[in-house]
């Protein structure tokens, strides 16, 4: 499977909903940006992280772009199949985006890791565009060779749903 064949958005419906959320967020002033662990994201949703996910509990699985109006754009890749591990990383200083205007979110590229069976690692590069420039969040999928792809989606959420 080539990198351009890796599925990034799960379905057309998810893509449409994600695009609507991104459009709603455009033009809003950013207060704070955080990466949130699986454990904290579950707790914010009123859920307990499943026991089988203990090894994933501290992985970052969600990006929250909190706006000054109290809402946030939540970006997640939180679908887990049996033989994969998904997580987010970012080497950029997220504090630089504070007080900037959110412009958009786009997928720049996907690198499919050439791994042995049971050891593949795919990386998708999400660029977050702001009036102060952009930063890149990498979404990772380490899998056994059968679970390539990503299920990244976004939604606008209220202040009560933002993990602390």
Rosetta constraint file for C-alpha pairs under 8 A:
AtomPair CA 1 CA 5 HARMONIC 6.15 0.50
AtomPair CA 1 CA 6 HARMONIC 7.03 0.50
AtomPair CA 2 CA 6 HARMONIC 6.79 0.50
AtomPair CA 2 CA 112 HARMONIC 7.22 0.50
AtomPair CA 3 CA 110 HARMONIC 5.79 0.50
AtomPair CA 3 CA 111 HARMONIC 5.84 0.50
AtomPair CA 3 CA 112 HARMONIC 5.31 0.50
AtomPair CA 4 CA 110 HARMONIC 7.14 0.50
AtomPair CA 6 CA 110 HARMONIC 7.77 0.50
AtomPair CA 6 CA 148 HARMONIC 6.46 0.50
AtomPair CA 6 CA 149 HARMONIC 5.04 0.50
AtomPair CA 6 CA 150 HARMONIC 7.82 0.50
AtomPair CA 7 CA 148 HARMONIC 7.63 0.50
AtomPair CA 7 CA 149 HARMONIC 4.82 0.50
AtomPair CA 7 CA 150 HARMONIC 6.22 0.50
AtomPair CA 7 CA 151 HARMONIC 7.96 0.50
AtomPair CA 8 CA 149 HARMONIC 5.68 0.50
AtomPair CA 8 CA 150 HARMONIC 4.74 0.50
AtomPair CA 8 CA 151 HARMONIC 6.05 0.50
AtomPair CA 8 CA 152 HARMONIC 6.83 0.50
AtomPair CA 9 CA 14 HARMONIC 6.77 0.50
AtomPair CA 9 CA 15 HARMONIC 5.86 0.50
AtomPair CA 9 CA 150 HARMONIC 6.52 0.50
AtomPair CA 9 CA 151 HARMONIC 5.32 0.50
AtomPair CA 9 CA 152 HARMONIC 5.97 0.50
AtomPair CA 9 CA 153 HARMONIC 7.15 0.50
AtomPair CA 10 CA 14 HARMONIC 6.37 0.50
AtomPair CA 10 CA 15 HARMONIC 7.38 0.50
AtomPair CA 10 CA 150 HARMONIC 7.22 0.50
AtomPair CA 10 CA 151 HARMONIC 5.15 0.50
AtomPair CA 10 CA 152 HARMONIC 7.55 0.50
AtomPair CA 11 CA 15 HARMONIC 6.24 0.50
AtomPair CA 12 CA 16 HARMONIC 6.07 0.50
AtomPair CA 13 CA 17 HARMONIC 6.20 0.50
AtomPair CA 14 CA 18 HARMONIC 6.00 0.50
AtomPair CA 14 CA 153 HARMONIC 6.60 0.50
AtomPair CA 15 CA 19 HARMONIC 6.07 0.50
AtomPair CA 15 CA 153 HARMONIC 7.22 0.50
AtomPair CA 16 CA 20 HARMONIC 6.22 0.50
AtomPair CA 17 CA 21 HARMONIC 6.28 0.50
AtomPair CA 17 CA 154 HARMONIC 7.55 0.50
AtomPair CA 17 CA 155 HARMONIC 7.47 0.50
AtomPair CA 18 CA 22 HARMONIC 6.23 0.50
AtomPair CA 18 CA 153 HARMONIC 5.56 0.50
AtomPair CA 18 CA 154 HARMONIC 4.78 0.50
AtomPair CA 18 CA 155 HARMONIC 6.25 0.50
AtomPair CA 19 CA 23 HARMONIC 6.12 0.50
AtomPair CA 19 CA 154 HARMONIC 7.94 0.50
AtomPair CA 20 CA 24 HARMONIC 6.21 0.50
AtomPair CA 21 CA 25 HARMONIC 6.28 0.50
AtomPair CA 21 CA 73 HARMONIC 7.30 0.50
AtomPair CA 21 CA 154 HARMONIC 6.34 0.50
AtomPair CA 21 CA 155 HARMONIC 5.14 0.50
AtomPair CA 21 CA 156 HARMONIC 5.70 0.50
AtomPair CA 22 CA 26 HARMONIC 6.34 0.50
AtomPair CA 22 CA 73 HARMONIC 7.54 0.50
AtomPair CA 22 CA 104 HARMONIC 6.40 0.50
AtomPair CA 22 CA 105 HARMONIC 7.01 0.50
AtomPair CA 22 CA 154 HARMONIC 7.33 0.50
AtomPair CA 22 CA 155 HARMONIC 7.69 0.50
AtomPair CA 23 CA 104 HARMONIC 7.66 0.50
AtomPair CA 24 CA 156 HARMONIC 7.79 0.50
AtomPair CA 25 CA 73 HARMONIC 6.77 0.50
AtomPair CA 25 CA 102 HARMONIC 6.82 0.50
AtomPair CA 25 CA 104 HARMONIC 7.91 0.50
AtomPair CA 25 CA 156 HARMONIC 7.46 0.50
AtomPair CA 26 CA 101 HARMONIC 7.61 0.50
AtomPair CA 26 CA 102 HARMONIC 5.28 0.50
AtomPair CA 26 CA 103 HARMONIC 5.12 0.50
AtomPair CA 26 CA 104 HARMONIC 6.20 0.50
AtomPair CA 27 CA 101 HARMONIC 5.58 0.50
AtomPair CA 27 CA 102 HARMONIC 5.47 0.50
AtomPair CA 27 CA 103 HARMONIC 6.17 0.50
AtomPair CA 28 CA 67 HARMONIC 6.43 0.50
AtomPair CA 28 CA 68 HARMONIC 7.76 0.50
AtomPair CA 28 CA 101 HARMONIC 5.55 0.50
AtomPair CA 28 CA 102 HARMONIC 5.65 0.50
AtomPair CA 29 CA 67 HARMONIC 5.55 0.50
AtomPair CA 29 CA 68 HARMONIC 5.93 0.50
AtomPair CA 29 CA 99 HARMONIC 5.87 0.50
AtomPair CA 29 CA 100 HARMONIC 5.62 0.50
AtomPair CA 29 CA 101 HARMONIC 4.52 0.50
AtomPair CA 29 CA 102 HARMONIC 6.31 0.50
AtomPair CA 30 CA 65 HARMONIC 6.74 0.50
AtomPair CA 30 CA 66 HARMONIC 5.94 0.50
AtomPair CA 30 CA 67 HARMONIC 4.36 0.50
AtomPair CA 30 CA 68 HARMONIC 6.02 0.50
AtomPair CA 30 CA 97 HARMONIC 6.91 0.50
AtomPair CA 30 CA 98 HARMONIC 5.40 0.50
AtomPair CA 30 CA 99 HARMONIC 5.20 0.50
AtomPair CA 30 CA 100 HARMONIC 5.51 0.50
AtomPair CA 30 CA 101 HARMONIC 5.97 0.50
AtomPair CA 30 CA 102 HARMONIC 6.50 0.50
AtomPair CA 31 CA 65 HARMONIC 7.74 0.50
AtomPair CA 31 CA 66 HARMONIC 5.56 0.50
AtomPair CA 31 CA 67 HARMONIC 4.88 0.50
AtomPair CA 31 CA 68 HARMONIC 5.04 0.50
AtomPair CA 31 CA 98 HARMONIC 5.16 0.50
AtomPair CA 31 CA 99 HARMONIC 5.72 0.50
AtomPair CA 31 CA 100 HARMONIC 7.99 0.50
AtomPair CA 32 CA 65 HARMONIC 6.16 0.50
AtomPair CA 32 CA 66 HARMONIC 5.20 0.50
AtomPair CA 32 CA 67 HARMONIC 6.92 0.50
AtomPair CA 32 CA 94 HARMONIC 7.91 0.50
AtomPair CA 32 CA 95 HARMONIC 6.98 0.50
AtomPair CA 32 CA 97 HARMONIC 7.39 0.50
AtomPair CA 32 CA 98 HARMONIC 5.43 0.50
AtomPair CA 33 CA 63 HARMONIC 7.24 0.50
AtomPair CA 33 CA 64 HARMONIC 5.65 0.50
AtomPair CA 33 CA 65 HARMONIC 4.57 0.50
AtomPair CA 33 CA 66 HARMONIC 6.03 0.50
AtomPair CA 33 CA 94 HARMONIC 5.98 0.50
AtomPair CA 33 CA 95 HARMONIC 7.04 0.50
AtomPair CA 33 CA 97 HARMONIC 7.42 0.50
AtomPair CA 33 CA 98 HARMONIC 7.40 0.50
AtomPair CA 34 CA 63 HARMONIC 5.85 0.50
AtomPair CA 34 CA 64 HARMONIC 5.33 0.50
AtomPair CA 34 CA 65 HARMONIC 6.74 0.50
AtomPair CA 34 CA 94 HARMONIC 7.30 0.50
AtomPair CA 35 CA 60 HARMONIC 5.94 0.50
AtomPair CA 35 CA 61 HARMONIC 7.34 0.50
AtomPair CA 35 CA 62 HARMONIC 5.70 0.50
AtomPair CA 35 CA 63 HARMONIC 4.58 0.50
AtomPair CA 35 CA 64 HARMONIC 6.34 0.50
AtomPair CA 35 CA 88 HARMONIC 7.75 0.50
AtomPair CA 36 CA 40 HARMONIC 6.36 0.50
AtomPair CA 36 CA 41 HARMONIC 6.31 0.50
AtomPair CA 36 CA 60 HARMONIC 5.13 0.50
AtomPair CA 36 CA 61 HARMONIC 6.23 0.50
AtomPair CA 36 CA 62 HARMONIC 5.21 0.50
AtomPair CA 36 CA 63 HARMONIC 6.30 0.50
AtomPair CA 36 CA 64 HARMONIC 7.44 0.50
AtomPair CA 36 CA 163 HARMONIC 7.35 0.50
AtomPair CA 37 CA 41 HARMONIC 6.10 0.50
AtomPair CA 37 CA 57 HARMONIC 6.49 0.50
AtomPair CA 37 CA 58 HARMONIC 5.07 0.50
AtomPair CA 37 CA 59 HARMONIC 5.12 0.50
AtomPair CA 37 CA 60 HARMONIC 4.03 0.50
AtomPair CA 37 CA 61 HARMONIC 5.65 0.50
AtomPair CA 37 CA 62 HARMONIC 6.88 0.50
AtomPair CA 38 CA 42 HARMONIC 6.11 0.50
AtomPair CA 38 CA 49 HARMONIC 7.39 0.50
AtomPair CA 38 CA 56 HARMONIC 6.87 0.50
AtomPair CA 38 CA 57 HARMONIC 5.13 0.50
AtomPair CA 38 CA 58 HARMONIC 6.16 0.50
AtomPair CA 38 CA 59 HARMONIC 5.97 0.50
AtomPair CA 38 CA 60 HARMONIC 6.06 0.50
AtomPair CA 38 CA 61 HARMONIC 5.52 0.50
AtomPair CA 38 CA 62 HARMONIC 7.51 0.50
AtomPair CA 38 CA 78 HARMONIC 7.98 0.50
AtomPair CA 39 CA 43 HARMONIC 6.30 0.50
AtomPair CA 39 CA 48 HARMONIC 7.58 0.50
AtomPair CA 39 CA 49 HARMONIC 5.69 0.50
AtomPair CA 39 CA 57 HARMONIC 4.83 0.50
AtomPair CA 39 CA 58 HARMONIC 6.44 0.50
AtomPair CA 40 CA 44 HARMONIC 6.18 0.50
AtomPair CA 40 CA 163 HARMONIC 6.15 0.50
AtomPair CA 40 CA 164 HARMONIC 7.51 0.50
AtomPair CA 41 CA 45 HARMONIC 6.47 0.50
AtomPair CA 41 CA 61 HARMONIC 7.85 0.50
AtomPair CA 41 CA 62 HARMONIC 7.23 0.50
AtomPair CA 41 CA 163 HARMONIC 6.02 0.50
AtomPair CA 42 CA 46 HARMONIC 6.40 0.50
AtomPair CA 42 CA 47 HARMONIC 4.93 0.50
AtomPair CA 42 CA 48 HARMONIC 5.88 0.50
AtomPair CA 42 CA 49 HARMONIC 5.81 0.50
AtomPair CA 43 CA 47 HARMONIC 5.22 0.50
AtomPair CA 43 CA 48 HARMONIC 6.03 0.50
AtomPair CA 43 CA 49 HARMONIC 7.53 0.50
AtomPair CA 43 CA 163 HARMONIC 7.50 0.50
AtomPair CA 44 CA 161 HARMONIC 5.83 0.50
AtomPair CA 44 CA 162 HARMONIC 6.52 0.50
AtomPair CA 44 CA 163 HARMONIC 4.96 0.50
AtomPair CA 44 CA 164 HARMONIC 7.75 0.50
AtomPair CA 45 CA 161 HARMONIC 6.62 0.50
AtomPair CA 49 CA 53 HARMONIC 6.55 0.50
AtomPair CA 49 CA 54 HARMONIC 7.50 0.50
AtomPair CA 49 CA 57 HARMONIC 7.24 0.50
AtomPair CA 50 CA 54 HARMONIC 7.16 0.50
AtomPair CA 53 CA 57 HARMONIC 6.13 0.50
AtomPair CA 56 CA 85 HARMONIC 7.53 0.50
AtomPair CA 59 CA 87 HARMONIC 5.68 0.50
AtomPair CA 59 CA 88 HARMONIC 7.42 0.50
AtomPair CA 60 CA 87 HARMONIC 5.36 0.50
AtomPair CA 60 CA 88 HARMONIC 5.21 0.50
AtomPair CA 60 CA 89 HARMONIC 7.03 0.50
AtomPair CA 61 CA 76 HARMONIC 5.90 0.50
AtomPair CA 61 CA 77 HARMONIC 5.96 0.50
AtomPair CA 61 CA 78 HARMONIC 5.94 0.50
AtomPair CA 61 CA 86 HARMONIC 7.17 0.50
AtomPair CA 61 CA 87 HARMONIC 5.00 0.50
AtomPair CA 61 CA 88 HARMONIC 5.53 0.50
AtomPair CA 62 CA 74 HARMONIC 6.74 0.50
AtomPair CA 62 CA 75 HARMONIC 5.58 0.50
AtomPair CA 62 CA 76 HARMONIC 4.42 0.50
AtomPair CA 62 CA 77 HARMONIC 6.78 0.50
AtomPair CA 62 CA 78 HARMONIC 7.57 0.50
AtomPair CA 62 CA 88 HARMONIC 7.13 0.50
AtomPair CA 63 CA 74 HARMONIC 5.81 0.50
AtomPair CA 63 CA 75 HARMONIC 5.04 0.50
AtomPair CA 63 CA 76 HARMONIC 6.40 0.50
AtomPair CA 64 CA 72 HARMONIC 6.24 0.50
AtomPair CA 64 CA 73 HARMONIC 5.78 0.50
AtomPair CA 64 CA 74 HARMONIC 4.68 0.50
AtomPair CA 64 CA 75 HARMONIC 6.41 0.50
AtomPair CA 64 CA 162 HARMONIC 7.47 0.50
AtomPair CA 65 CA 72 HARMONIC 5.28 0.50
AtomPair CA 65 CA 73 HARMONIC 5.10 0.50
AtomPair CA 65 CA 74 HARMONIC 6.51 0.50
AtomPair CA 66 CA 70 HARMONIC 6.75 0.50
AtomPair CA 66 CA 71 HARMONIC 6.02 0.50
AtomPair CA 66 CA 72 HARMONIC 4.14 0.50
AtomPair CA 66 CA 73 HARMONIC 6.53 0.50
AtomPair CA 67 CA 71 HARMONIC 5.59 0.50
AtomPair CA 67 CA 72 HARMONIC 5.60 0.50
AtomPair CA 70 CA 158 HARMONIC 6.66 0.50
AtomPair CA 70 CA 159 HARMONIC 5.16 0.50
AtomPair CA 71 CA 156 HARMONIC 6.85 0.50
AtomPair CA 71 CA 157 HARMONIC 5.71 0.50
AtomPair CA 71 CA 158 HARMONIC 4.62 0.50
AtomPair CA 71 CA 159 HARMONIC 5.30 0.50
AtomPair CA 72 CA 156 HARMONIC 5.63 0.50
AtomPair CA 72 CA 157 HARMONIC 5.36 0.50
AtomPair CA 72 CA 158 HARMONIC 6.43 0.50
AtomPair CA 72 CA 159 HARMONIC 7.10 0.50
AtomPair CA 72 CA 162 HARMONIC 7.28 0.50
AtomPair CA 73 CA 154 HARMONIC 6.64 0.50
AtomPair CA 73 CA 155 HARMONIC 5.72 0.50
AtomPair CA 73 CA 156 HARMONIC 4.65 0.50
AtomPair CA 73 CA 157 HARMONIC 6.39 0.50
AtomPair CA 74 CA 154 HARMONIC 5.40 0.50
AtomPair CA 74 CA 155 HARMONIC 5.42 0.50
AtomPair CA 74 CA 156 HARMONIC 6.23 0.50
AtomPair CA 74 CA 157 HARMONIC 6.81 0.50
AtomPair CA 75 CA 152 HARMONIC 6.89 0.50
AtomPair CA 75 CA 153 HARMONIC 5.73 0.50
AtomPair CA 75 CA 154 HARMONIC 4.33 0.50
AtomPair CA 75 CA 155 HARMONIC 6.81 0.50
AtomPair CA 76 CA 151 HARMONIC 7.95 0.50
AtomPair CA 76 CA 152 HARMONIC 5.42 0.50
AtomPair CA 76 CA 153 HARMONIC 5.57 0.50
AtomPair CA 76 CA 154 HARMONIC 6.35 0.50
AtomPair CA 77 CA 86 HARMONIC 6.98 0.50
AtomPair CA 77 CA 87 HARMONIC 7.28 0.50
AtomPair CA 77 CA 139 HARMONIC 7.37 0.50
AtomPair CA 77 CA 150 HARMONIC 6.77 0.50
AtomPair CA 77 CA 151 HARMONIC 5.32 0.50
AtomPair CA 77 CA 152 HARMONIC 4.34 0.50
AtomPair CA 77 CA 153 HARMONIC 6.60 0.50
AtomPair CA 78 CA 86 HARMONIC 7.06 0.50
AtomPair CA 78 CA 151 HARMONIC 7.26 0.50
AtomPair CA 78 CA 152 HARMONIC 7.56 0.50
AtomPair CA 79 CA 86 HARMONIC 7.70 0.50
AtomPair CA 79 CA 151 HARMONIC 6.38 0.50
AtomPair CA 80 CA 84 HARMONIC 6.52 0.50
AtomPair CA 80 CA 85 HARMONIC 6.71 0.50
AtomPair CA 80 CA 86 HARMONIC 6.84 0.50
AtomPair CA 81 CA 85 HARMONIC 7.97 0.50
AtomPair CA 81 CA 147 HARMONIC 7.45 0.50
AtomPair CA 83 CA 143 HARMONIC 5.69 0.50
AtomPair CA 83 CA 144 HARMONIC 5.88 0.50
AtomPair CA 83 CA 147 HARMONIC 7.32 0.50
AtomPair CA 84 CA 141 HARMONIC 6.54 0.50
AtomPair CA 84 CA 142 HARMONIC 5.37 0.50
AtomPair CA 84 CA 143 HARMONIC 4.05 0.50
AtomPair CA 84 CA 144 HARMONIC 6.61 0.50
AtomPair CA 84 CA 147 HARMONIC 6.76 0.50
AtomPair CA 85 CA 140 HARMONIC 7.84 0.50
AtomPair CA 85 CA 141 HARMONIC 5.68 0.50
AtomPair CA 85 CA 142 HARMONIC 5.12 0.50
AtomPair CA 85 CA 143 HARMONIC 6.41 0.50
AtomPair CA 86 CA 139 HARMONIC 7.23 0.50
AtomPair CA 86 CA 140 HARMONIC 5.38 0.50
AtomPair CA 86 CA 141 HARMONIC 4.52 0.50
AtomPair CA 86 CA 142 HARMONIC 6.43 0.50
AtomPair CA 87 CA 139 HARMONIC 5.90 0.50
AtomPair CA 87 CA 140 HARMONIC 5.27 0.50
AtomPair CA 87 CA 141 HARMONIC 6.84 0.50
AtomPair CA 88 CA 137 HARMONIC 6.69 0.50
AtomPair CA 88 CA 138 HARMONIC 5.54 0.50
AtomPair CA 88 CA 139 HARMONIC 4.52 0.50
AtomPair CA 88 CA 140 HARMONIC 6.03 0.50
AtomPair CA 89 CA 137 HARMONIC 5.83 0.50
AtomPair CA 89 CA 138 HARMONIC 5.22 0.50
AtomPair CA 89 CA 139 HARMONIC 6.63 0.50
AtomPair CA 89 CA 140 HARMONIC 7.86 0.50
AtomPair CA 90 CA 136 HARMONIC 6.39 0.50
AtomPair CA 90 CA 137 HARMONIC 4.79 0.50
AtomPair CA 90 CA 138 HARMONIC 6.19 0.50
AtomPair CA 91 CA 136 HARMONIC 7.80 0.50
AtomPair CA 91 CA 137 HARMONIC 7.84 0.50
AtomPair CA 92 CA 135 HARMONIC 6.08 0.50
AtomPair CA 92 CA 136 HARMONIC 6.95 0.50
AtomPair CA 94 CA 98 HARMONIC 7.69 0.50
AtomPair CA 94 CA 135 HARMONIC 7.57 0.50
AtomPair CA 96 CA 132 HARMONIC 7.39 0.50
AtomPair CA 97 CA 130 HARMONIC 6.84 0.50
AtomPair CA 97 CA 132 HARMONIC 6.23 0.50
AtomPair CA 97 CA 133 HARMONIC 7.81 0.50
AtomPair CA 100 CA 130 HARMONIC 6.03 0.50
AtomPair CA 100 CA 131 HARMONIC 5.33 0.50
AtomPair CA 100 CA 132 HARMONIC 5.76 0.50
AtomPair CA 101 CA 130 HARMONIC 5.38 0.50
AtomPair CA 101 CA 131 HARMONIC 5.10 0.50
AtomPair CA 101 CA 132 HARMONIC 7.64 0.50
AtomPair CA 102 CA 129 HARMONIC 6.40 0.50
AtomPair CA 102 CA 130 HARMONIC 4.64 0.50
AtomPair CA 102 CA 131 HARMONIC 6.70 0.50
AtomPair CA 103 CA 128 HARMONIC 7.80 0.50
AtomPair CA 103 CA 129 HARMONIC 5.18 0.50
AtomPair CA 103 CA 130 HARMONIC 5.02 0.50
AtomPair CA 103 CA 131 HARMONIC 6.82 0.50
AtomPair CA 104 CA 128 HARMONIC 6.02 0.50
AtomPair CA 104 CA 129 HARMONIC 5.07 0.50
AtomPair CA 104 CA 130 HARMONIC 7.08 0.50
AtomPair CA 105 CA 126 HARMONIC 6.78 0.50
AtomPair CA 105 CA 127 HARMONIC 5.67 0.50
AtomPair CA 105 CA 128 HARMONIC 4.60 0.50
AtomPair CA 105 CA 129 HARMONIC 6.01 0.50
AtomPair CA 106 CA 126 HARMONIC 5.64 0.50
AtomPair CA 106 CA 127 HARMONIC 5.32 0.50
AtomPair CA 106 CA 128 HARMONIC 6.72 0.50
AtomPair CA 107 CA 124 HARMONIC 7.18 0.50
AtomPair CA 107 CA 125 HARMONIC 5.83 0.50
AtomPair CA 107 CA 126 HARMONIC 4.62 0.50
AtomPair CA 107 CA 127 HARMONIC 6.21 0.50
AtomPair CA 108 CA 124 HARMONIC 7.75 0.50
AtomPair CA 108 CA 125 HARMONIC 5.62 0.50
AtomPair CA 108 CA 126 HARMONIC 6.16 0.50
AtomPair CA 108 CA 127 HARMONIC 6.59 0.50
AtomPair CA 109 CA 124 HARMONIC 6.03 0.50
AtomPair CA 109 CA 125 HARMONIC 5.59 0.50
AtomPair CA 109 CA 126 HARMONIC 7.91 0.50
AtomPair CA 110 CA 122 HARMONIC 7.21 0.50
AtomPair CA 110 CA 123 HARMONIC 5.66 0.50
AtomPair CA 110 CA 124 HARMONIC 4.30 0.50
AtomPair CA 110 CA 125 HARMONIC 6.24 0.50
AtomPair CA 111 CA 122 HARMONIC 5.73 0.50
AtomPair CA 111 CA 123 HARMONIC 5.21 0.50
AtomPair CA 111 CA 124 HARMONIC 6.40 0.50
AtomPair CA 112 CA 120 HARMONIC 7.94 0.50
AtomPair CA 112 CA 121 HARMONIC 6.62 0.50
AtomPair CA 112 CA 122 HARMONIC 4.45 0.50
AtomPair CA 112 CA 123 HARMONIC 6.49 0.50
AtomPair CA 113 CA 120 HARMONIC 5.74 0.50
AtomPair CA 113 CA 121 HARMONIC 4.74 0.50
AtomPair CA 113 CA 122 HARMONIC 5.09 0.50
AtomPair CA 113 CA 123 HARMONIC 7.55 0.50
AtomPair CA 114 CA 120 HARMONIC 6.30 0.50
AtomPair CA 114 CA 121 HARMONIC 7.36 0.50
AtomPair CA 115 CA 119 HARMONIC 5.23 0.50
AtomPair CA 115 CA 120 HARMONIC 4.41 0.50
AtomPair CA 115 CA 121 HARMONIC 6.86 0.50
AtomPair CA 116 CA 120 HARMONIC 6.41 0.50
AtomPair CA 117 CA 144 HARMONIC 5.91 0.50
AtomPair CA 117 CA 145 HARMONIC 5.85 0.50
AtomPair CA 118 CA 143 HARMONIC 6.45 0.50
AtomPair CA 118 CA 144 HARMONIC 3.58 0.50
AtomPair CA 118 CA 145 HARMONIC 5.97 0.50
AtomPair CA 119 CA 142 HARMONIC 6.92 0.50
AtomPair CA 119 CA 143 HARMONIC 6.11 0.50
AtomPair CA 119 CA 144 HARMONIC 5.40 0.50
AtomPair CA 119 CA 145 HARMONIC 6.95 0.50
AtomPair CA 120 CA 142 HARMONIC 5.65 0.50
AtomPair CA 120 CA 143 HARMONIC 5.24 0.50
AtomPair CA 120 CA 144 HARMONIC 5.86 0.50
AtomPair CA 120 CA 145 HARMONIC 5.56 0.50
AtomPair CA 121 CA 140 HARMONIC 6.97 0.50
AtomPair CA 121 CA 141 HARMONIC 5.64 0.50
AtomPair CA 121 CA 142 HARMONIC 4.28 0.50
AtomPair CA 121 CA 143 HARMONIC 6.29 0.50
AtomPair CA 122 CA 140 HARMONIC 5.76 0.50
AtomPair CA 122 CA 141 HARMONIC 5.17 0.50
AtomPair CA 122 CA 142 HARMONIC 6.41 0.50
AtomPair CA 122 CA 148 HARMONIC 6.99 0.50
AtomPair CA 122 CA 149 HARMONIC 7.37 0.50
AtomPair CA 123 CA 138 HARMONIC 6.30 0.50
AtomPair CA 123 CA 139 HARMONIC 5.61 0.50
AtomPair CA 123 CA 140 HARMONIC 4.60 0.50
AtomPair CA 123 CA 141 HARMONIC 6.48 0.50
AtomPair CA 124 CA 138 HARMONIC 5.59 0.50
AtomPair CA 124 CA 139 HARMONIC 5.10 0.50
AtomPair CA 124 CA 140 HARMONIC 6.52 0.50
AtomPair CA 124 CA 150 HARMONIC 7.91 0.50
AtomPair CA 125 CA 136 HARMONIC 6.42 0.50
AtomPair CA 125 CA 137 HARMONIC 6.06 0.50
AtomPair CA 125 CA 138 HARMONIC 4.72 0.50
AtomPair CA 125 CA 139 HARMONIC 6.52 0.50
AtomPair CA 126 CA 136 HARMONIC 5.56 0.50
AtomPair CA 126 CA 137 HARMONIC 5.18 0.50
AtomPair CA 126 CA 138 HARMONIC 6.07 0.50
AtomPair CA 126 CA 139 HARMONIC 7.44 0.50
AtomPair CA 127 CA 134 HARMONIC 6.53 0.50
AtomPair CA 127 CA 135 HARMONIC 5.78 0.50
AtomPair CA 127 CA 136 HARMONIC 4.52 0.50
AtomPair CA 127 CA 137 HARMONIC 6.43 0.50
AtomPair CA 128 CA 134 HARMONIC 5.42 0.50
AtomPair CA 128 CA 135 HARMONIC 5.45 0.50
AtomPair CA 128 CA 136 HARMONIC 6.17 0.50
AtomPair CA 128 CA 137 HARMONIC 7.61 0.50
AtomPair CA 129 CA 133 HARMONIC 6.16 0.50
AtomPair CA 129 CA 134 HARMONIC 4.43 0.50
AtomPair CA 129 CA 135 HARMONIC 6.90 0.50
AtomPair CA 130 CA 134 HARMONIC 5.60 0.50
AtomPair CA 139 CA 150 HARMONIC 7.89 0.50
AtomPair CA 141 CA 148 HARMONIC 7.13 0.50
AtomPair CA 141 CA 149 HARMONIC 7.18 0.50
AtomPair CA 141 CA 150 HARMONIC 7.08 0.50
AtomPair CA 143 CA 147 HARMONIC 5.85 0.50
AtomPair CA 143 CA 148 HARMONIC 6.89 0.50
AtomPair CA 157 CA 161 HARMONIC 6.28 0.50
AtomPair CA 157 CA 162 HARMONIC 7.39 0.50
AtomPair CA 158 CA 162 HARMONIC 7.00 0.50
